[in-house]
Amino acid sequence: MKESSAGIVGLHVTGMLHESDYAEFLPKLEELFREHGTLRVLFYADSDFRGWDMSAAWQDASLGFRHAADFERLALVGAPDWVVWCVRLSAFLFKGEVRVFSAEELQDAWHWLRG
């Protein structure tokens, strides 16, 4: 997302995520982890977001396990209830803070990440 800067990364997701989506952005994200150590990440799921196919879900879980200590803050914005539930269930894996925001609170989420 255009609001991203330095160690703050915004990801706007829509539709169904596939392994090819992860092949595109994972190398960039891994480079940012190497460069900054920890990241503050905003995951913005728009109203068309439907989730992950099995390959993408595996890629997402692998990323989370590899970098569980590297997410300083994670803002989940606009995600459907089932995604919020999954994130809350797995939040104990993350060393950093995790907060959930509604789609209408997108600017609040950016403010929290920068704070």
Secondary structure by P-SEA (a helix, b strand, c coil): cccccccbbbbbbcccccaaaaaacaaaaaaaaaaccccbbbbbbccccccccaaaaaaaaaaaaaccccccbbbbccccaaaaaaaaaacccccbbbbbbcccaaaaaaaaaac
